[in-house]
């Protein structure tokens, strides 16, 4: 069984479905309405959506709820229609299997190894990554016995940050990389091999790991979501 799928299936056993009212709801996505991602909503207060407007919300339990206008009632009433965190993780496992099946034995199709913790950015893979609001980035690579050159550039290549990644270290957070922040795209070159990453901010407003994991999964940071739930106390 592949790493990612095995981890997600193991995590599923730890969740029970719940439709209880949440203490708060947080906006993940919004279209056509002036709600920013990370905005807190009172689940008992009426939410008005006009035709064409859309919001996706996360509850305290990590369930996600998608609402489309016309809508005129309290979101708490609709929470029984939400997608539980367990269902989200099951969907991730299905998507991972589908992706690996599509590429088959093509070069680069090997599954990514599990991350040692949630808040590290894999410097060796393309894709979406998540960074906790207010925190500096920490880059990770599978443990290597040689020193490698690390180069980071924004998507427009307007600047370049360089560092030596010492042998025997799997994580690095040199001061010159503080310019890396959420909601931006970067190129990361490690030992001459370049990857493209999109950094998503995980809002501080998310109150617990279930909410953070659901947010990360929605943003495509599935490996980090897995690590968060696997390593939490």
ChimeraX commands (.cxc) that place a marker at each C-alpha (Angstrom):
marker #1 position 0.00,0.00,0.00 radius 0.5
marker #1 position 1.33,3.42,-0.91 radius 0.5
marker #1 position 2.48,5.79,1.86 radius 0.5
marker #1 position -0.11,8.55,1.42 radius 0.5
marker #1 position -3.07,6.19,1.12 radius 0.5
marker #1 position -1.98,4.12,4.12 radius 0.5
marker #1 position -1.62,7.21,6.32 radius 0.5
marker #1 position -5.02,8.62,5.34 radius 0.5
marker #1 position -6.79,5.30,5.91 radius 0.5
marker #1 position -5.16,5.04,9.32 radius 0.5
marker #1 position -6.37,8.52,10.21 radius 0.5
marker #1 position -9.94,7.78,9.16 radius 0.5
marker #1 position -10.33,5.36,12.04 radius 0.5
marker #1 position -9.81,8.21,14.49 radius 0.5
marker #1 position -12.80,10.29,13.36 radius 0.5
marker #1 position -16.50,10.02,14.10 radius 0.5
marker #1 position -19.08,11.84,12.03 radius 0.5
marker #1 position -20.83,14.68,13.86 radius 0.5
marker #1 position -23.55,17.14,12.91 radius 0.5
marker #1 position -23.53,19.11,16.15 radius 0.5
marker #1 position -23.69,22.88,15.96 radius 0.5
marker #1 position -20.25,24.47,15.77 radius 0.5
marker #1 position -19.05,27.18,18.11 radius 0.5
marker #1 position -17.79,29.09,15.08 radius 0.5
marker #1 position -17.51,28.93,11.32 radius 0.5
marker #1 position -14.59,30.18,9.24 radius 0.5
marker #1 position -14.76,31.25,5.59 radius 0.5
marker #1 position -12.53,29.17,3.31 radius 0.5
marker #1 position -13.68,30.55,-0.04 radius 0.5
marker #1 position -16.11,33.24,-1.15 radius 0.5
marker #1 position -17.28,34.36,-4.59 radius 0.5
marker #1 position -19.40,37.38,-5.39 radius 0.5
marker #1 position -19.60,38.52,-1.77 radius 0.5
marker #1 position -17.27,40.60,0.40 radius 0.5
marker #1 position -16.12,37.86,2.76 radius 0.5
marker #1 position -12.40,37.22,3.00 radius 0.5
marker #1 position -10.92,33.77,3.68 radius 0.5
marker #1 position -10.33,33.43,7.41 radius 0.5
marker #1 position -13.37,35.55,8.36 radius 0.5
marker #1 position -15.25,34.26,11.44 radius 0.5
marker #1 position -19.03,33.82,11.14 radius 0.5
marker #1 position -21.60,33.24,13.88 radius 0.5
marker #1 position -23.34,29.96,12.94 radius 0.5
marker #1 position -26.56,31.17,14.54 radius 0.5
marker #1 position -26.72,34.45,12.63 radius 0.5
marker #1 position -28.58,34.70,9.33 radius 0.5
marker #1 position -26.34,34.62,6.26 radius 0.5
marker #1 position -27.75,36.23,3.12 radius 0.5
marker #1 position -26.44,35.12,-0.28 radius 0.5
marker #1 position -27.79,36.47,-3.55 radius 0.5
marker #1 position -27.99,34.35,-6.72 radius 0.5
marker #1 position -24.47,33.72,-8.00 radius 0.5
marker #1 position -22.84,34.22,-4.61 radius 0.5
marker #1 position -21.03,31.33,-2.92 radius 0.5
marker #1 position -19.21,30.61,0.34 radius 0.5
marker #1 position -17.43,27.57,1.70 radius 0.5
marker #1 position -17.19,27.33,5.49 radius 0.5
marker #1 position -15.29,25.16,7.98 radius 0.5
marker #1 position -16.79,24.20,11.35 radius 0.5
marker #1 position -15.01,23.44,14.63 radius 0.5
marker #1 position -15.16,19.72,13.81 radius 0.5
marker #1 position -13.36,20.24,10.50 radius 0.5
marker #1 position -16.51,19.71,8.42 radius 0.5
marker #1 position -16.80,21.85,5.29 radius 0.5
marker #1 position -20.07,23.41,4.19 radius 0.5
marker #1 position -20.65,24.90,0.73 radius 0.5
marker #1 position -23.54,27.35,0.32 radius 0.5
marker #1 position -24.86,28.99,-2.85 radius 0.5
marker #1 position -27.31,31.83,-3.25 radius 0.5
marker #1 position -30.13,32.42,-3.01 radius 0.5
marker #1 position -29.69,31.62,0.68 radius 0.5
marker #1 position -31.21,33.40,3.69 radius 0.5
marker #1 position -30.85,31.56,7.00 radius 0.5
marker #1 position -28.35,30.67,9.69 radius 0.5
marker #1 position -25.50,28.40,8.46 radius 0.5
marker #1 position -25.95,26.20,11.56 radius 0.5
marker #1 position -29.22,24.95,10.08 radius 0.5
marker #1 position -27.36,23.56,7.06 radius 0.5
marker #1 position -24.42,21.95,8.87 radius 0.5
marker #1 position -25.93,18.50,8.57 radius 0.5
marker #1 position -25.31,18.86,4.83 radius 0.5
marker #1 position -21.58,19.49,5.29 radius 0.5
marker #1 position -18.70,17.18,4.36 radius 0.5
marker #1 position -17.03,15.70,7.43 radius 0.5
marker #1 position -13.27,15.72,7.91 radius 0.5
marker #1 position -13.28,11.93,7.63 radius 0.5
marker #1 position -14.98,12.15,4.23 radius 0.5
marker #1 position -12.49,14.79,3.11 radius 0.5
marker #1 position -9.57,12.54,4.02 radius 0.5
marker #1 position -11.19,9.58,2.27 radius 0.5
marker #1 position -11.53,11.75,-0.84 radius 0.5
marker #1 position -7.83,12.61,-0.65 radius 0.5
marker #1 position -6.93,8.91,-0.58 radius 0.5
marker #1 position -9.11,8.29,-3.65 radius 0.5
marker #1 position -7.55,11.22,-5.54 radius 0.5
marker #1 position -4.02,10.09,-4.71 radius 0.5
marker #1 position -4.72,6.60,-6.00 radius 0.5
marker #1 position -6.25,8.02,-9.19 radius 0.5
marker #1 position -3.26,10.30,-9.85 radius 0.5
marker #1 position -0.75,7.51,-9.36 radius 0.5
marker #1 position -2.78,5.14,-11.55 radius 0.5
marker #1 position -2.93,7.72,-14.35 radius 0.5
marker #1 position 0.82,8.29,-14.45 radius 0.5
marker #1 position 1.59,4.60,-13.95 radius 0.5
marker #1 position 5.30,3.93,-14.09 radius 0.5
marker #1 position 6.14,7.31,-15.63 radius 0.5
marker #1 position 9.24,8.94,-14.22 radius 0.5
marker #1 position 8.43,11.06,-11.18 radius 0.5
marker #1 position 5.28,9.08,-10.37 radius 0.5
marker #1 position 6.60,7.71,-7.08 radius 0.5
marker #1 position 4.45,8.69,-4.08 radius 0.5
marker #1 position 5.86,11.36,-1.81 radius 0.5
marker #1 position 7.08,10.21,1.62 radius 0.5
marker #1 position 5.17,11.35,4.73 radius 0.5
marker #1 position 6.31,14.60,6.28 radius 0.5
marker #1 position 7.80,14.51,9.79 radius 0.5
marker #1 position 5.55,17.39,10.88 radius 0.5
marker #1 position 2.87,19.63,9.41 radius 0.5
marker #1 position 4.59,22.99,9.21 radius 0.5
marker #1 position 7.43,22.16,6.85 radius 0.5
marker #1 position 7.58,22.84,3.11 radius 0.5
marker #1 position 8.90,20.03,0.91 radius 0.5
marker #1 position 11.66,21.57,-1.21 radius 0.5
marker #1 position 11.70,18.59,-3.59 radius 0.5
marker #1 position 8.11,18.55,-4.89 radius 0.5
marker #1 position 5.86,20.68,-7.07 radius 0.5
marker #1 position 2.44,21.68,-5.79 radius 0.5
marker #1 position 0.52,23.52,-3.11 radius 0.5
marker #1 position 1.95,23.99,0.38 radius 0.5
marker #1 position 0.57,25.66,3.51 radius 0.5
marker #1 position 2.18,28.15,5.89 radius 0.5
marker #1 position 0.67,29.04,9.26 radius 0.5
marker #1 position -0.15,32.76,9.49 radius 0.5
marker #1 position 2.56,34.73,11.30 radius 0.5
marker #1 position 5.17,31.95,11.06 radius 0.5
marker #1 position 8.41,31.85,9.09 radius 0.5
marker #1 position 8.85,29.08,6.50 radius 0.5
marker #1 position 10.83,25.93,7.26 radius 0.5
marker #1 position 11.98,23.89,4.27 radius 0.5
marker #1 position 12.33,20.09,4.40 radius 0.5
marker #1 position 13.97,17.39,2.32 radius 0.5
marker #1 position 14.49,13.67,2.85 radius 0.5
marker #1 position 17.70,13.24,4.83 radius 0.5
marker #1 position 20.70,13.58,2.53 radius 0.5
marker #1 position 24.36,12.78,3.05 radius 0.5
marker #1 position 25.62,15.66,0.92 radius 0.5
marker #1 position 25.46,19.45,1.01 radius 0.5
marker #1 position 23.19,20.99,-1.62 radius 0.5
marker #1 position 22.57,24.48,-2.96 radius 0.5
marker #1 position 19.11,25.86,-2.18 radius 0.5
marker #1 position 17.76,28.68,-4.36 radius 0.5
marker #1 position 14.34,30.30,-3.96 radius 0.5
marker #1 position 12.77,32.81,-6.36 radius 0.5
marker #1 position 9.29,34.32,-6.64 radius 0.5
marker #1 position 7.19,33.42,-9.68 radius 0.5
marker #1 position 8.39,36.54,-11.55 radius 0.5
marker #1 position 12.03,35.73,-10.67 radius 0.5
marker #1 position 12.53,39.32,-9.46 radius 0.5
marker #1 position 14.84,38.27,-6.63 radius 0.5
marker #1 position 16.84,35.26,-5.53 radius 0.5
marker #1 position 17.64,33.85,-2.09 radius 0.5
marker #1 position 20.45,31.30,-1.80 radius 0.5
marker #1 position 21.74,29.07,0.99 radius 0.5
marker #1 position 23.84,25.96,1.49 radius 0.5
marker #1 position 21.82,23.05,2.86 radius 0.5
marker #1 position 24.30,21.13,5.05 radius 0.5
marker #1 position 24.63,17.36,4.79 radius 0.5
marker #1 position 22.77,15.42,7.45 radius 0.5
marker #1 position 20.10,18.13,7.95 radius 0.5
marker #1 position 16.53,17.53,6.79 radius 0.5
marker #1 position 15.22,21.03,7.69 radius 0.5
marker #1 position 16.47,24.54,7.11 radius 0.5
marker #1 position 15.12,28.03,7.81 radius 0.5
marker #1 position 17.93,30.50,7.05 radius 0.5
marker #1 position 17.26,34.18,7.74 radius 0.5
marker #1 position 17.56,35.16,4.09 radius 0.5
marker #1 position 14.38,33.22,3.28 radius 0.5
marker #1 position 12.06,35.36,5.42 radius 0.5
marker #1 position 10.71,37.02,2.25 radius 0.5
marker #1 position 8.76,33.83,1.52 radius 0.5
marker #1 position 5.13,34.31,2.58 radius 0.5
marker #1 position 1.67,32.90,2.02 radius 0.5
marker #1 position -0.61,33.51,-0.97 radius 0.5
marker #1 position 2.29,33.65,-3.41 radius 0.5
marker #1 position 4.09,31.34,-5.86 radius 0.5
marker #1 position 7.79,30.44,-5.88 radius 0.5
marker #1 position 10.41,28.38,-7.64 radius 0.5
marker #1 position 12.57,26.24,-5.35 radius 0.5
marker #1 position 15.79,24.76,-6.71 radius 0.5
marker #1 position 17.57,22.11,-4.66 radius 0.5
marker #1 position 20.82,20.75,-6.05 radius 0.5
marker #1 position 19.89,22.16,-9.45 radius 0.5
marker #1 position 16.47,20.49,-9.60 radius 0.5
marker #1 position 13.70,23.10,-9.70 radius 0.5
marker #1 position 10.17,22.75,-8.31 radius 0.5
marker #1 position 7.23,25.17,-8.45 radius 0.5
marker #1 position 5.22,25.70,-5.27 radius 0.5
marker #1 position 2.17,27.76,-4.39 radius 0.5
marker #1 position 2.14,28.90,-0.75 radius 0.5
marker #1 position -1.25,29.18,0.98 radius 0.5
marker #1 position -1.76,30.97,4.30 radius 0.5
marker #1 position -3.47,29.01,7.08 radius 0.5
marker #1 position -5.32,31.67,9.12 radius 0.5
marker #1 position -4.66,32.07,12.84 radius 0.5
marker #1 position -8.46,32.29,13.24 radius 0.5
marker #1 position -8.72,28.50,12.86 radius 0.5
marker #1 position -9.21,27.31,16.42 radius 0.5
marker #1 position -8.04,23.68,16.33 radius 0.5
marker #1 position -6.19,21.05,14.29 radius 0.5
marker #1 position -9.39,19.62,12.75 radius 0.5
marker #1 position -10.17,23.03,11.26 radius 0.5
marker #1 position -6.58,23.52,10.13 radius 0.5
marker #1 position -6.44,20.07,8.51 radius 0.5
marker #1 position -9.70,20.68,6.66 radius 0.5
marker #1 position -8.43,24.06,5.42 radius 0.5
marker #1 position -5.14,22.51,4.29 radius 0.5
marker #1 position -6.93,19.71,2.47 radius 0.5
marker #1 position -9.12,22.24,0.63 radius 0.5
marker #1 position -5.98,24.11,-0.45 radius 0.5
marker #1 position -4.26,20.98,-1.78 radius 0.5
marker #1 position -1.81,20.63,1.14 radius 0.5
marker #1 position -2.83,17.02,1.70 radius 0.5
marker #1 position 0.53,15.74,2.98 radius 0.5
marker #1 position 0.71,18.54,5.54 radius 0.5
marker #1 position -2.87,17.86,6.64 radius 0.5
marker #1 position -1.97,14.18,7.08 radius 0.5
marker #1 position 1.10,15.10,9.14 radius 0.5
marker #1 position -0.89,17.50,11.32 radius 0.5
marker #1 position -3.42,14.87,12.31 radius 0.5
marker #1 position -0.85,12.09,12.58 radius 0.5
marker #1 position 1.50,13.99,14.91 radius 0.5
marker #1 position -0.93,15.97,17.07 radius 0.5
marker #1 position -1.03,15.20,20.77 radius 0.5
marker link #1:1,2 radius 0.2
marker link #1:2,3 radius 0.2
marker link #1:3,4 radius 0.2
marker link #1:4,5 radius 0.2
marker link #1:5,6 radius 0.2
marker link #1:6,7 radius 0.2
marker link #1:7,8 radius 0.2
marker link #1:8,9 radius 0.2
marker link #1:9,10 radius 0.2
marker link #1:10,11 radius 0.2
marker link #1:11,12 radius 0.2
marker link #1:12,13 radius 0.2
marker link #1:13,14 radius 0.2
marker link #1:14,15 radius 0.2
marker link #1:15,16 radius 0.2
marker link #1:16,17 radius 0.2
marker link #1:17,18 radius 0.2
marker link #1:18,19 radius 0.2
marker link #1:19,20 radius 0.2
marker link #1:20,21 radius 0.2
marker link #1:21,22 radius 0.2
marker link #1:22,23 radius 0.2
marker link #1:23,24 radius 0.2
marker link #1:24,25 radius 0.2
marker link #1:25,26 radius 0.2
marker link #1:26,27 radius 0.2
marker link #1:27,28 radius 0.2
marker link #1:28,29 radius 0.2
marker link #1:29,30 radius 0.2
marker link #1:30,31 radius 0.2
marker link #1:31,32 radius 0.2
marker link #1:32,33 radius 0.2
marker link #1:33,34 radius 0.2
marker link #1:34,35 radius 0.2
marker link #1:35,36 radius 0.2
marker link #1:36,37 radius 0.2
marker link #1:37,38 radius 0.2
marker link #1:38,39 radius 0.2
marker link #1:39,40 radius 0.2
marker link #1:40,41 radius 0.2
marker link #1:41,42 radius 0.2
marker link #1:42,43 radius 0.2
marker link #1:43,44 radius 0.2
marker link #1:44,45 radius 0.2
marker link #1:45,46 radius 0.2
marker link #1:46,47 radius 0.2
marker link #1:47,48 radius 0.2
marker link #1:48,49 radius 0.2
marker link #1:49,50 radius 0.2
marker link #1:50,51 radius 0.2
marker link #1:51,52 radius 0.2
marker link #1:52,53 radius 0.2
marker link #1:53,54 radius 0.2
marker link #1:54,55 radius 0.2
marker link #1:55,56 radius 0.2
marker link #1:56,57 radius 0.2
marker link #1:57,58 radius 0.2
marker link #1:58,59 radius 0.2
marker link #1:59,60 radius 0.2
marker link #1:60,61 radius 0.2
marker link #1:61,62 radius 0.2
marker link #1:62,63 radius 0.2
marker link #1:63,64 radius 0.2
marker link #1:64,65 radius 0.2
marker link #1:65,66 radius 0.2
marker link #1:66,67 radius 0.2
marker link #1:67,68 radius 0.2
marker link #1:68,69 radius 0.2
marker link #1:69,70 radius 0.2
marker link #1:70,71 radius 0.2
marker link #1:71,72 radius 0.2
marker link #1:72,73 radius 0.2
marker link #1:73,74 radius 0.2
marker link #1:74,75 radius 0.2
marker link #1:75,76 radius 0.2
marker link #1:76,77 radius 0.2
marker link #1:77,78 radius 0.2
marker link #1:78,79 radius 0.2
marker link #1:79,80 radius 0.2
marker link #1:80,81 radius 0.2
marker link #1:81,82 radius 0.2
marker link #1:82,83 radius 0.2
marker link #1:83,84 radius 0.2
marker link #1:84,85 radius 0.2
marker link #1:85,86 radius 0.2
marker link #1:86,87 radius 0.2
marker link #1:87,88 radius 0.2
marker link #1:88,89 radius 0.2
marker link #1:89,90 radius 0.2
marker link #1:90,91 radius 0.2
marker link #1:91,92 radius 0.2
marker link #1:92,93 radius 0.2
marker link #1:93,94 radius 0.2
marker link #1:94,95 radius 0.2
marker link #1:95,96 radius 0.2
marker link #1:96,97 radius 0.2
marker link #1:97,98 radius 0.2
marker link #1:98,99 radius 0.2
marker link #1:99,100 radius 0.2
marker link #1:100,101 radius 0.2
marker link #1:101,102 radius 0.2
marker link #1:102,103 radius 0.2
marker link #1:103,104 radius 0.2
marker link #1:104,105 radius 0.2
marker link #1:105,106 radius 0.2
marker link #1:106,107 radius 0.2
marker link #1:107,108 radius 0.2
marker link #1:108,109 radius 0.2
marker link #1:109,110 radius 0.2
marker link #1:110,111 radius 0.2
marker link #1:111,112 radius 0.2
marker link #1:112,113 radius 0.2
marker link #1:113,114 radius 0.2
marker link #1:114,115 radius 0.2
marker link #1:115,116 radius 0.2
marker link #1:116,117 radius 0.2
marker link #1:117,118 radius 0.2
marker link #1:118,119 radius 0.2
marker link #1:119,120 radius 0.2
marker link #1:120,121 radius 0.2
marker link #1:121,122 radius 0.2
marker link #1:122,123 radius 0.2
marker link #1:123,124 radius 0.2
marker link #1:124,125 radius 0.2
marker link #1:125,126 radius 0.2
marker link #1:126,127 radius 0.2
marker link #1:127,128 radius 0.2
marker link #1:128,129 radius 0.2
marker link #1:129,130 radius 0.2
marker link #1:130,131 radius 0.2
marker link #1:131,132 radius 0.2
marker link #1:132,133 radius 0.2
marker link #1:133,134 radius 0.2
marker link #1:134,135 radius 0.2
marker link #1:135,136 radius 0.2
marker link #1:136,137 radius 0.2
marker link #1:137,138 radius 0.2
marker link #1:138,139 radius 0.2
marker link #1:139,140 radius 0.2
marker link #1:140,141 radius 0.2
marker link #1:141,142 radius 0.2
marker link #1:142,143 radius 0.2
marker link #1:143,144 radius 0.2
marker link #1:144,145 radius 0.2
marker link #1:145,146 radius 0.2
marker link #1:146,147 radius 0.2
marker link #1:147,148 radius 0.2
marker link #1:148,149 radius 0.2
marker link #1:149,150 radius 0.2
marker link #1:150,151 radius 0.2
marker link #1:151,152 radius 0.2
marker link #1:152,153 radius 0.2
marker link #1:153,154 radius 0.2
marker link #1:154,155 radius 0.2
marker link #1:155,156 radius 0.2
marker link #1:156,157 radius 0.2
marker link #1:157,158 radius 0.2
marker link #1:158,159 radius 0.2
marker link #1:159,160 radius 0.2
marker link #1:160,161 radius 0.2
marker link #1:161,162 radius 0.2
marker link #1:162,163 radius 0.2
marker link #1:163,164 radius 0.2
marker link #1:164,165 radius 0.2
marker link #1:165,166 radius 0.2
marker link #1:166,167 radius 0.2
marker link #1:167,168 radius 0.2
marker link #1:168,169 radius 0.2
marker link #1:169,170 radius 0.2
marker link #1:170,171 radius 0.2
marker link #1:171,172 radius 0.2
marker link #1:172,173 radius 0.2
marker link #1:173,174 radius 0.2
marker link #1:174,175 radius 0.2
marker link #1:175,176 radius 0.2
marker link #1:176,177 radius 0.2
marker link #1:177,178 radius 0.2
marker link #1:178,179 radius 0.2
marker link #1:179,180 radius 0.2
marker link #1:180,181 radius 0.2
marker link #1:181,182 radius 0.2
marker link #1:182,183 radius 0.2
marker link #1:183,184 radius 0.2
marker link #1:184,185 radius 0.2
marker link #1:185,186 radius 0.2
marker link #1:186,187 radius 0.2
marker link #1:187,188 radius 0.2
marker link #1:188,189 radius 0.2
marker link #1:189,190 radius 0.2
marker link #1:190,191 radius 0.2
marker link #1:191,192 radius 0.2
marker link #1:192,193 radius 0.2
marker link #1:193,194 radius 0.2
marker link #1:194,195 radius 0.2
marker link #1:195,196 radius 0.2
marker link #1:196,197 radius 0.2
marker link #1:197,198 radius 0.2
marker link #1:198,199 radius 0.2
marker link #1:199,200 radius 0.2
marker link #1:200,201 radius 0.2
marker link #1:201,202 radius 0.2
marker link #1:202,203 radius 0.2
marker link #1:203,204 radius 0.2
marker link #1:204,205 radius 0.2
marker link #1:205,206 radius 0.2
marker link #1:206,207 radius 0.2
marker link #1:207,208 radius 0.2
marker link #1:208,209 radius 0.2
marker link #1:209,210 radius 0.2
marker link #1:210,211 radius 0.2
marker link #1:211,212 radius 0.2
marker link #1:212,213 radius 0.2
marker link #1:213,214 radius 0.2
marker link #1:214,215 radius 0.2
marker link #1:215,216 radius 0.2
marker link #1:216,217 radius 0.2
marker link #1:217,218 radius 0.2
marker link #1:218,219 radius 0.2
marker link #1:219,220 radius 0.2
marker link #1:220,221 radius 0.2
marker link #1:221,222 radius 0.2
marker link #1:222,223 radius 0.2
marker link #1:223,224 radius 0.2
marker link #1:224,225 radius 0.2
marker link #1:225,226 radius 0.2
marker link #1:226,227 radius 0.2
marker link #1:227,228 radius 0.2
marker link #1:228,229 radius 0.2
marker link #1:229,230 radius 0.2
marker link #1:230,231 radius 0.2
marker link #1:231,232 radius 0.2
marker link #1:232,233 radius 0.2
view
